[in-house]
Amino acid sequence: MKIFFKIFIYLIDLNHKNKIMSFLKSKLKNKLINVIDVGAHKGETMQLFSKKFNLNSIICYEASKKNFKHLINLKQKKYNFNLEIYNIGLGSEEKELDFFQTSESSSSTFCEINFQSNYYKRKKKILDIFKKENYILNKEKVKLNTLNNQFKNFSFNFVDILKIDTEGFEFDVIKGASNCLKKVKFIYFEHHFDSMIIKSYKFSEIHEYLKNNNFKKILKIKMPLRKTFEYIYENRTD
């Protein structure tokens, strides 16, 4: 039963991701592009980018040591583009912060979890069907850097796609890119509207921040089976 459920979720999510990739490709055509993938998890989105786009370079950041092991394995393969992977977190400032590794690895986060939320309780019941274990597997201190600092080390000076999937920490990553946002064409990120993840901001704050930096929302799409939407904003600076 577990394997069939995983296949079902995988196919639904793959269809959803392909829609987003097709939308971005319609905007970028066959251009040689640079991508920054913040919250790369096990490299799923990186691999989609490599199949769908003509890549020059993709830089991946993953805060989880457990998830990062999968990225190391992918790094061993040969690609016709530059691939760099970093086991660090990105945020609005340089500091250390508690990172929570969850049993559902894609939900690992810097944010606290509201264990009393109805969304969490429903999610935990589903997870317990397959394997009963603590939702938070462990907590560890992780060093954060900023995209402003990291940008100085890139071999390119313009980013076509900045993808952010950091489970409630997206706005922190964006604020840490304040000085280099003008060098980013598209920002692709998700926002959770459930009460399970305790965020320090509302979606309206991200929207206003990006609007004030000359970005315009060009796509909003709901993720399957989740109270989460994914967005794409385009830099309209001439």
C-alpha positions in Angstrom: 0.0 0.0 0.0 2.8 2.4 0.9 4.6 2.0 -2.5 1.3 2.7 -4.4 0.6 5.8 -2.3 4.1 7.1 -3.0 3.7 6.5 -6.7 0.3 8.2 -6.7 1.7 11.3 -4.9 4.8 11.3 -7.1 2.7 11.3 -10.3 0.4 14.1 -9.1 3.3 16.2 -8.1 5.2 15.5 -11.3 2.3 16.7 -13.4 2.0 19.8 -11.3 5.8 20.6 -11.6 5.7 20.0 -15.3 3.0 22.7 -15.7 5.3 25.2 -13.9 8.3 24.1 -16.0 6.3 24.6 -19.2 5.2 28.0 -18.1 8.8 29.1 -17.3 10.0 27.6 -20.5 7.4 29.6 -22.5 9.0 32.7 -20.9 12.6 31.8 -21.4 12.4 29.9 -24.7 15.6 28.1 -25.5 17.9 30.6 -23.7 21.0 29.4 -21.9 20.0 30.0 -18.3 21.4 30.3 -14.7 19.3 28.9 -11.8 19.6 29.2 -8.0 17.8 26.4 -6.2 17.3 27.2 -2.5 15.9 24.3 -0.6 17.0 21.8 -3.2 15.9 18.8 -1.1 17.1 15.6 -2.9 17.6 17.3 -6.2 14.1 16.7 -7.7 13.7 20.2 -9.1 17.3 20.4 -10.2 16.8 17.3 -12.3 13.6 18.7 -13.8 15.5 21.9 -14.8 18.2 19.9 -16.3 15.7 18.0 -18.5 13.5 21.0 -19.5 16.0 23.8 -19.9 19.2 24.7 -21.6 21.3 25.2 -18.5 24.5 27.2 -18.1 24.7 26.8 -14.3 22.6 25.7 -11.4 23.6 26.4 -7.8 21.8 24.3 -5.1 21.5 25.0 -1.4 20.2 22.5 1.1 20.3 23.1 4.9 19.5 19.4 5.9 22.6 17.2 6.2 20.4 14.2 5.7 18.9 15.5 2.4 22.2 16.8 1.2 23.6 13.3 1.0 21.3 12.7 -2.0 22.7 15.8 -3.7 26.2 14.6 -3.2 25.3 11.4 -5.1 23.8 13.5 -8.0 27.0 15.5 -8.1 28.9 12.4 -9.1 27.0 12.3 -12.5 28.3 14.1 -15.5 26.3 17.1 -16.8 26.8 19.5 -19.7 26.3 22.4 -17.3 27.9 23.7 -14.1 26.4 22.2 -11.0 27.4 23.4 -7.5 25.9 22.2 -4.2 26.1 23.7 -0.7 25.1 22.3 2.6 24.1 25.6 4.2 20.9 27.5 4.8 20.1 30.9 3.4 18.2 33.6 5.2 18.0 37.4 5.9 21.2 37.5 7.9 24.3 35.6 8.9 23.6 33.6 12.1 23.0 30.1 13.5 19.4 28.9 13.7 17.7 25.7 14.9 16.8 23.4 12.0 14.1 20.7 12.3 14.6 17.5 10.4 11.2 15.9 9.9 10.2 12.4 9.1 8.7 13.6 5.9 12.1 15.0 4.7 10.6 17.5 2.2 9.0 19.3 5.1 12.2 19.9 7.1 12.3 23.5 8.2 13.7 26.4 10.2 10.2 27.2 11.5 8.5 25.9 14.6 5.7 23.4 14.1 2.2 24.0 15.5 1.4 20.5 16.8 -2.1 21.6 17.8 -3.2 22.6 14.2 -5.8 20.5 12.5 -3.6 20.4 9.4 -0.8 18.8 11.3 -3.1 16.3 13.0 -4.5 15.2 9.7 -1.1 14.9 8.1 0.3 12.9 11.0 -2.6 10.4 10.8 -1.7 9.8 7.2 2.0 9.4 7.9 1.3 7.0 10.8 -0.5 4.6 8.5 2.9 3.8 6.9 5.3 4.3 9.7 4.8 5.6 13.3 7.6 7.8 14.4 8.2 11.3 15.8 7.4 14.0 13.2 10.5 15.9 14.3 13.4 13.4 14.0 16.0 15.8 15.3 17.0 19.5 15.8 20.4 20.9 15.1 22.1 24.3 14.7 22.7 25.3 11.1 24.7 28.2 9.9 22.8 30.7 7.7 24.3 32.9 5.0 22.6 35.4 2.7 22.2 35.3 -1.1 23.7 38.8 -1.1 27.0 37.3 0.2 26.8 34.2 -2.0 26.2 36.1 -5.1 29.7 37.5 -5.0 31.1 34.0 -5.6 29.0 33.1 -8.6 30.7 32.8 -12.1 27.7 34.7 -13.6 26.1 38.1 -12.8 22.5 37.4 -13.8 20.0 34.8 -12.5 17.2 33.7 -14.7 15.3 31.7 -12.1 15.6 31.9 -8.3 13.6 29.0 -6.9 12.9 28.9 -3.2 11.3 26.0 -1.3 12.2 26.4 2.4 9.0 25.5 4.2 7.9 28.8 5.7 11.3 30.5 5.4 10.9 31.9 1.9 10.6 35.6 2.8 13.8 35.4 4.9 15.6 34.1 1.8 14.2 36.9 -0.3 15.1 39.6 2.2 18.7 38.2 2.2 18.8 38.8 -1.5 17.9 42.5 -1.3 21.0 43.8 -3.0 20.9 41.3 -5.9 17.2 41.1 -6.7 17.7 43.5 -9.6 19.9 40.7 -11.2 17.1 38.1 -10.9 14.5 37.7 -13.7 12.0 35.2 -12.2 11.4 34.2 -8.5 9.6 30.9 -8.1 8.5 30.1 -4.5 5.8 28.5 -2.4 3.7 29.8 0.4 1.9 27.7 3.1 -1.5 28.9 4.1 -2.1 26.2 6.7 -1.4 26.9 10.4 1.0 24.0 10.9 4.1 26.0 10.1 4.6 29.0 12.4 5.8 31.7 10.0 6.9 35.2 11.0 5.2 36.9 8.0 2.1 36.9 5.8 1.9 36.4 2.1 0.9 40.0 1.7 4.3 41.1 3.1 6.2 39.1 0.5 3.9 40.5 -2.3 4.4 44.1 -1.2 8.2 43.6 -0.8 8.5 42.1 -4.3 6.2 44.7 -5.8 8.4 47.5 -4.3 11.4 45.8 -6.0 9.7 46.0 -9.4 8.4 42.4 -9.5 5.0 41.4 -10.8 3.1 38.2 -10.0 2.5 36.3 -13.2 1.5 32.9 -11.9 -0.4 31.5 -8.9 -1.1 27.7 -8.8 -2.3 25.5 -5.9 -0.2 22.5 -5.0 -2.2 19.2 -5.1 -3.6 17.9 -1.8 -2.1 20.8 0.2 -3.0 24.2 1.6 -0.1 25.6 -0.3 0.3 27.8 -3.4 3.3 28.3 -5.7 4.0 31.7 -7.3 6.2 33.1 -10.0 7.1 36.8 -10.0 8.8 38.5 -12.9 11.3 41.4 -12.6 9.8 44.2 -14.7 12.7 46.5 -14.4 13.7 47.9 -17.8 
